[in-house]
Amino acid sequence: MYQQEKVLPFGGNENKGKQVSRMFDSIAKTYDKINHFMSLGIDRYWRNKLIRSIHPFAQKLTEIPINRQQKGADILDIATGTGDLAILEAKRLNPKSVIGVDISEGMMAVGREKVAKEKLDKVISFSKEDATKMTFADESFDIITTSFGIRNFENLDAALLEIRRVLRPNGVFAILELSEPIVFPMKQLFRIYSHTFLPLIGRMIANDKNSYDYLVHSIEAFPQGEMMTEIVKKAGFSKVSFKRLTFGICTLYLIEK
């Protein structure tokens, strides 16, 4: 068991998956506003970096369909939340389909409203799924993504094996996750910000101190960089690379099956 799997939003004996689902249901209505505020809008830049990293692969499927009735990639966005990344994928990657999955119905309800407003209903759909035991058939997707959600998985190893199962041969898996800077003075400044201002913002705007305390501790506990690379390789993926963004506050992993 990895350290972040022991970090729980509310403590007690209830398993992490149920607690995370309950936590995100409770903050779903304010999640987008607080997320953009806390990151000063940089989260949008990070998502765009992920999109650019997988664009060449998606473009190949758009131009040269192989044994397909329709051009474009089948994309799965895990821990989709309110659908920000799924919407970007639908707009920028010209996919055949995008399925956003999450364990929080509250977050996906907000996502469905956003998708309807963007008139992307024919491309994007949502489904409640546990990342450790998904209902999709083997090799169902060309591209799998997850942004700011993998540290919330109850069992990281099981989820990675499941992601590999539903990813097609030569498919790509991209992870965007918050991380701790490793160099002075950003490491020290991030510690001050995360332990002082994040919980304060949670109390003032969302009236939810637990969720933002959990955010801080789950970031600190999550394996980063080279350690995360080794965990992904252990799950059987062939190629793994990573890039630290914005002084290491966020890390982008690009993984091939």
Disulfide bonds with the S-S distance in Angstrom:
none
